[in-house]
Amino acid sequence: MDASHQIRKAAATLLAGFSLLLLSVGAQAQSCENPKVLRFSMVPTQDSVRELSYYQPVLDMLAKNTGRKIEFFMPTSYSSVVEAMLGKWVDFGILGPESYVIAKSKSPAIEVFATYHRARNGIQEEGPGYRSILITKRGSKFTSIESLKGSVIALVDPASTSGGLVPEKIFPVAAKIGSLKQHFSRVVYAGAHDLSAIAVMEGKVDAGFVASHRFMETVNAGKIKLEDYNVLWQSAMIPQDPFVLRNTLCDDIKKAIIDTFLTVDKTEAGQKYLQNVRSLRIVPMKDSDYDIVREANKR
């Protein structure tokens, strides 16, 4: 075999290897998800449509920073947002701590990256946490946990941390009542935090569990008055609602989403959004921050 033939053979081998490398790189690049439209959702609130309007400046920033159209998926329940993310109908959004833990247990692709650092607002303390509170109507005979024996209690949603998990698993132990069904004559689900608070005020239920920040949002919306309620019990601090995304998205998309939220306080439009949601900024969070919720589930 002459030298020129050996050179051609070596070149062919090198070219083949380079082609395989390019194919491998291309396959890896295509393994991430690169949708032309990004869909956002959040667990239902007292007024999801109104709250969505608060997010519009941020969604506009996301459209610019990701170079993609942003669409909103309207939730019907906490579980509907989880199922939408698991089914790849939703790419990023805001879950409750409990619904996040549920979603994460079903798919490692659901990844938390941030949460609100709330401003002080009535009974809501400043920081990246909130409390589950038990409320009754002021002026009623229900002024203690003992007085609620045999009464009707409202929870929010089975997948709600403060309106489902904490009342079911934490409160009975703390209050030494055995279980909710043992202490109350009936347990109902209101479907949303504001509906739980309003049901208490209207006498449809005798007491209700709500999140401290959601309760104050209902007060700020003029639907109820803070002074019309007793707070009979409150939980330890719970981490705020997690901002999540599907980590199967391509890295540049994930980075754009995360950076947009974490720097939202640097823009005038972002500051207005934060004011509307009674927060000072958005701060990084990690999965282990929600271990407190997992521990509660073990009880």
KOLDRENVO-862811 format. One record per residue (C-alpha): residue in one letter; x, y, z; residue number from 1. Coordinates in steps of 0.5 Angstrom, whole numbers, padded with zeros to 4 digits. Example, Ala and Ser with C-alpha at 12.3 -4.5 7.8 and 13.67 -1.06 7.14 Angstrom:
<zavos>
ZAVO_A_0025_-0009_0016_1
ZAVO_S_0027_-0002_0014_2
</zavos>
This chain:
<zavos>
ZAVO_M_0000_0000_0000_1
ZAVO_D_0003_0007_-0002_2
ZAVO_A_0004_0013_0002_3
ZAVO_S_-0002_0017_-0001_4
ZAVO_H_-0007_0011_0000_5
ZAVO_Q_-0005_0011_0007_6
ZAVO_I_-0006_0018_0008_7
ZAVO_R_-0013_0018_0004_8
ZAVO_K_-0015_0012_0009_9
ZAVO_A_-0013_0016_0015_10
ZAVO_A_-0017_0022_0013_11
ZAVO_A_-0023_0018_0011_12
ZAVO_T_-0023_0015_0018_13
ZAVO_L_-0022_0022_0021_14
ZAVO_L_-0028_0024_0017_15
ZAVO_A_-0032_0019_0019_16
ZAVO_G_-0030_0020_0027_17
ZAVO_F_-0032_0027_0026_18
ZAVO_S_-0038_0026_0023_19
ZAVO_L_-0040_0021_0028_20
ZAVO_L_-0038_0026_0033_21
ZAVO_L_-0043_0032_0030_22
ZAVO_L_-0049_0027_0030_23
ZAVO_S_-0048_0025_0037_24
ZAVO_V_-0047_0033_0039_25
ZAVO_G_-0053_0034_0035_26
ZAVO_A_-0057_0028_0038_27
ZAVO_Q_-0055_0031_0045_28
ZAVO_A_-0058_0038_0043_29
ZAVO_Q_-0064_0035_0040_30
ZAVO_S_-0065_0032_0047_31
ZAVO_C_-0068_0038_0050_32
ZAVO_E_-0075_0041_0049_33
ZAVO_N_-0075_0047_0045_34
ZAVO_P_-0082_0049_0044_35
ZAVO_K_-0084_0055_0040_36
ZAVO_V_-0089_0057_0045_37
ZAVO_L_-0088_0057_0053_38
ZAVO_R_-0094_0056_0057_39
ZAVO_F_-0095_0059_0064_40
ZAVO_S_-0100_0057_0069_41
ZAVO_M_-0101_0058_0077_42
ZAVO_V_-0105_0054_0082_43
ZAVO_P_-0112_0058_0083_44
ZAVO_T_-0113_0064_0087_45
ZAVO_Q_-0118_0068_0089_46
ZAVO_D_-0119_0071_0082_47
ZAVO_S_-0114_0068_0078_48
ZAVO_V_-0116_0072_0072_49
ZAVO_R_-0114_0079_0076_50
ZAVO_E_-0108_0076_0079_51
ZAVO_L_-0106_0074_0071_52
ZAVO_S_-0106_0081_0070_53
ZAVO_Y_-0101_0083_0075_54
ZAVO_Y_-0096_0078_0072_55
ZAVO_Q_-0097_0081_0065_56
ZAVO_P_-0091_0085_0065_57
ZAVO_V_-0087_0079_0067_58
ZAVO_L_-0090_0075_0062_59
ZAVO_D_-0088_0081_0057_60
ZAVO_M_-0081_0081_0059_61
ZAVO_L_-0081_0073_0058_62
ZAVO_A_-0083_0073_0051_63
ZAVO_K_-0077_0078_0050_64
ZAVO_N_-0072_0075_0054_65
ZAVO_T_-0074_0068_0051_66
ZAVO_G_-0076_0070_0044_67
ZAVO_R_-0082_0066_0045_68
ZAVO_K_-0090_0067_0045_69
ZAVO_I_-0092_0066_0052_70
ZAVO_E_-0099_0063_0053_71
ZAVO_F_-0103_0062_0060_72
ZAVO_F_-0106_0055_0062_73
ZAVO_M_-0113_0057_0066_74
ZAVO_P_-0113_0052_0072_75
ZAVO_T_-0119_0049_0075_76
ZAVO_S_-0116_0046_0081_77
ZAVO_Y_-0109_0045_0084_78
ZAVO_S_-0108_0038_0081_79
ZAVO_S_-0110_0041_0074_80
ZAVO_V_-0104_0045_0074_81
ZAVO_V_-0099_0039_0076_82
ZAVO_E_-0102_0034_0071_83
ZAVO_A_-0101_0040_0066_84
ZAVO_M_-0094_0040_0068_85
ZAVO_L_-0093_0033_0068_86
ZAVO_G_-0097_0032_0061_87
ZAVO_K_-0092_0038_0058_88
ZAVO_W_-0098_0042_0057_89
ZAVO_V_-0095_0047_0062_90
ZAVO_D_-0087_0049_0062_91
ZAVO_F_-0087_0053_0068_92
ZAVO_G_-0091_0056_0073_93
ZAVO_I_-0093_0057_0080_94
ZAVO_L_-0095_0051_0085_95
ZAVO_G_-0097_0051_0092_96
ZAVO_P_-0091_0047_0096_97
ZAVO_E_-0096_0041_0097_98
ZAVO_S_-0097_0041_0090_99
ZAVO_Y_-0090_0042_0088_100
ZAVO_V_-0088_0036_0093_101
ZAVO_I_-0093_0032_0089_102
ZAVO_A_-0091_0034_0082_103
ZAVO_K_-0084_0032_0084_104
ZAVO_S_-0085_0025_0087_105
ZAVO_K_-0089_0024_0080_106
ZAVO_S_-0083_0027_0076_107
ZAVO_P_-0076_0029_0077_108
ZAVO_A_-0077_0034_0071_109
ZAVO_I_-0081_0039_0075_110
ZAVO_E_-0076_0043_0078_111
ZAVO_V_-0077_0049_0083_112
ZAVO_F_-0072_0055_0082_113
ZAVO_A_-0075_0061_0086_114
ZAVO_T_-0081_0064_0091_115
ZAVO_Y_-0083_0070_0093_116
ZAVO_H_-0080_0074_0099_117
ZAVO_R_-0087_0077_0101_118
ZAVO_A_-0087_0084_0104_119
ZAVO_R_-0091_0085_0111_120
ZAVO_N_-0098_0085_0110_121
ZAVO_G_-0103_0085_0116_122
ZAVO_I_-0102_0078_0119_123
ZAVO_Q_-0097_0076_0114_124
ZAVO_E_-0090_0077_0116_125
ZAVO_E_-0084_0079_0111_126
ZAVO_G_-0080_0074_0108_127
ZAVO_P_-0080_0067_0104_128
ZAVO_G_-0085_0064_0108_129
ZAVO_Y_-0093_0064_0111_130
ZAVO_R_-0097_0060_0116_131
ZAVO_S_-0103_0056_0116_132
ZAVO_I_-0108_0060_0120_133
ZAVO_L_-0115_0057_0123_134
ZAVO_I_-0120_0063_0123_135
ZAVO_T_-0127_0064_0126_136
ZAVO_K_-0132_0070_0126_137
ZAVO_R_-0131_0075_0131_138
ZAVO_G_-0137_0075_0135_139
ZAVO_S_-0139_0068_0134_140
ZAVO_K_-0139_0063_0140_141
ZAVO_F_-0133_0060_0137_142
ZAVO_T_-0127_0063_0141_143
ZAVO_S_-0123_0057_0142_144
ZAVO_I_-0121_0050_0139_145
ZAVO_E_-0125_0047_0144_146
ZAVO_S_-0131_0051_0143_147
ZAVO_L_-0131_0048_0135_148
ZAVO_K_-0132_0041_0138_149
ZAVO_G_-0138_0038_0133_150
ZAVO_S_-0138_0044_0129_151
ZAVO_V_-0137_0045_0121_152
ZAVO_I_-0130_0046_0118_153
ZAVO_A_-0128_0049_0111_154
ZAVO_L_-0121_0047_0108_155
ZAVO_V_-0119_0049_0102_156
ZAVO_D_-0116_0044_0097_157
ZAVO_P_-0113_0037_0098_158
ZAVO_A_-0107_0039_0095_159
ZAVO_S_-0106_0045_0098_160
ZAVO_T_-0101_0046_0104_161
ZAVO_S_-0104_0051_0108_162
ZAVO_G_-0111_0049_0107_163
ZAVO_G_-0110_0041_0106_164
ZAVO_L_-0104_0038_0109_165
ZAVO_V_-0103_0042_0115_166
ZAVO_P_-0110_0042_0117_167
ZAVO_E_-0110_0034_0116_168
ZAVO_K_-0103_0032_0119_169
ZAVO_I_-0100_0038_0123_170
ZAVO_F_-0106_0041_0127_171
ZAVO_P_-0109_0035_0130_172
ZAVO_V_-0103_0033_0133_173
ZAVO_A_-0101_0041_0135_174
ZAVO_A_-0108_0041_0138_175
ZAVO_K_-0109_0034_0141_176
ZAVO_I_-0116_0033_0138_177
ZAVO_G_-0114_0026_0135_178
ZAVO_S_-0117_0028_0128_179
ZAVO_L_-0121_0033_0124_180
ZAVO_K_-0127_0028_0123_181
ZAVO_Q_-0126_0026_0131_182
ZAVO_H_-0127_0034_0133_183
ZAVO_F_-0131_0037_0127_184
ZAVO_S_-0138_0034_0125_185
ZAVO_R_-0137_0036_0118_186
ZAVO_V_-0130_0037_0114_187
ZAVO_V_-0132_0041_0107_188
ZAVO_Y_-0127_0044_0102_189
ZAVO_A_-0128_0051_0100_190
ZAVO_G_-0124_0050_0093_191
ZAVO_A_-0120_0057_0094_192
ZAVO_H_-0117_0061_0100_193
ZAVO_D_-0122_0067_0099_194
ZAVO_L_-0128_0062_0099_195
ZAVO_S_-0126_0059_0106_196
ZAVO_A_-0125_0066_0109_197
ZAVO_I_-0132_0068_0106_198
ZAVO_A_-0136_0062_0108_199
ZAVO_V_-0134_0063_0115_200
ZAVO_M_-0136_0070_0115_201
ZAVO_E_-0143_0068_0112_202
ZAVO_G_-0144_0063_0117_203
ZAVO_K_-0144_0057_0112_204
ZAVO_V_-0138_0054_0116_205
ZAVO_D_-0136_0055_0123_206
ZAVO_A_-0129_0056_0122_207
ZAVO_G_-0124_0055_0116_208
ZAVO_F_-0116_0054_0115_209
ZAVO_V_-0113_0059_0110_210
ZAVO_A_-0106_0061_0108_211
ZAVO_S_-0104_0068_0112_212
ZAVO_H_-0102_0071_0105_213
ZAVO_R_-0108_0069_0101_214
ZAVO_F_-0112_0071_0107_215
ZAVO_M_-0109_0078_0107_216
ZAVO_E_-0110_0078_0099_217
ZAVO_T_-0118_0077_0101_218
ZAVO_V_-0118_0083_0106_219
ZAVO_N_-0114_0088_0101_220
ZAVO_A_-0119_0086_0095_221
ZAVO_G_-0124_0089_0100_222
ZAVO_K_-0128_0082_0100_223
ZAVO_I_-0127_0082_0108_224
ZAVO_K_-0125_0086_0114_225
ZAVO_L_-0119_0083_0118_226
ZAVO_E_-0122_0086_0125_227
ZAVO_D_-0128_0081_0123_228
ZAVO_Y_-0124_0075_0125_229
ZAVO_N_-0121_0071_0130_230
ZAVO_V_-0115_0067_0129_231
ZAVO_L_-0115_0061_0134_232
ZAVO_W_-0109_0058_0131_233
ZAVO_Q_-0103_0058_0127_234
ZAVO_S_-0098_0054_0124_235
ZAVO_A_-0090_0054_0124_236
ZAVO_M_-0087_0058_0118_237
ZAVO_I_-0088_0054_0111_238
ZAVO_P_-0084_0056_0105_239
ZAVO_Q_-0088_0060_0100_240
ZAVO_D_-0091_0058_0093_241
ZAVO_P_-0085_0055_0089_242
ZAVO_F_-0084_0058_0082_243
ZAVO_V_-0082_0051_0078_244
ZAVO_L_-0081_0049_0071_245
ZAVO_R_-0079_0043_0067_246
ZAVO_N_-0072_0042_0067_247
ZAVO_T_-0073_0038_0060_248
ZAVO_L_-0073_0045_0057_249
ZAVO_C_-0067_0047_0053_250
ZAVO_D_-0061_0051_0058_251
ZAVO_D_-0062_0057_0054_252
ZAVO_I_-0070_0057_0055_253
ZAVO_K_-0069_0055_0063_254
ZAVO_K_-0064_0061_0064_255
ZAVO_A_-0068_0066_0061_256
ZAVO_I_-0074_0064_0065_257
ZAVO_I_-0070_0064_0072_258
ZAVO_D_-0066_0070_0070_259
ZAVO_T_-0072_0074_0068_260
ZAVO_F_-0076_0072_0075_261
ZAVO_L_-0070_0073_0080_262
ZAVO_T_-0068_0080_0077_263
ZAVO_V_-0076_0083_0076_264
ZAVO_D_-0074_0088_0082_265
ZAVO_K_-0069_0091_0077_266
ZAVO_T_-0075_0094_0072_267
ZAVO_E_-0080_0099_0073_268
ZAVO_A_-0085_0094_0071_269
ZAVO_G_-0083_0089_0075_270
ZAVO_Q_-0083_0093_0081_271
ZAVO_K_-0090_0094_0080_272
ZAVO_Y_-0092_0087_0079_273
ZAVO_L_-0088_0086_0086_274
ZAVO_Q_-0092_0091_0089_275
ZAVO_N_-0099_0088_0086_276
ZAVO_V_-0097_0081_0089_277
ZAVO_R_-0095_0084_0096_278
ZAVO_S_-0087_0082_0095_279
ZAVO_L_-0081_0086_0095_280
ZAVO_R_-0077_0081_0091_281
ZAVO_I_-0076_0074_0088_282
ZAVO_V_-0071_0070_0091_283
ZAVO_P_-0068_0063_0089_284
ZAVO_M_-0070_0056_0092_285
ZAVO_K_-0068_0049_0092_286
ZAVO_D_-0072_0043_0093_287
ZAVO_S_-0069_0041_0100_288
ZAVO_D_-0073_0048_0102_289
ZAVO_Y_-0079_0044_0101_290
ZAVO_D_-0077_0038_0106_291
ZAVO_I_-0081_0041_0111_292
ZAVO_V_-0088_0039_0107_293
ZAVO_R_-0085_0032_0106_294
ZAVO_E_-0084_0031_0113_295
ZAVO_A_-0091_0033_0114_296
ZAVO_N_-0093_0028_0109_297
ZAVO_K_-0090_0022_0113_298
ZAVO_R_-0094_0024_0120_299
</zavos>
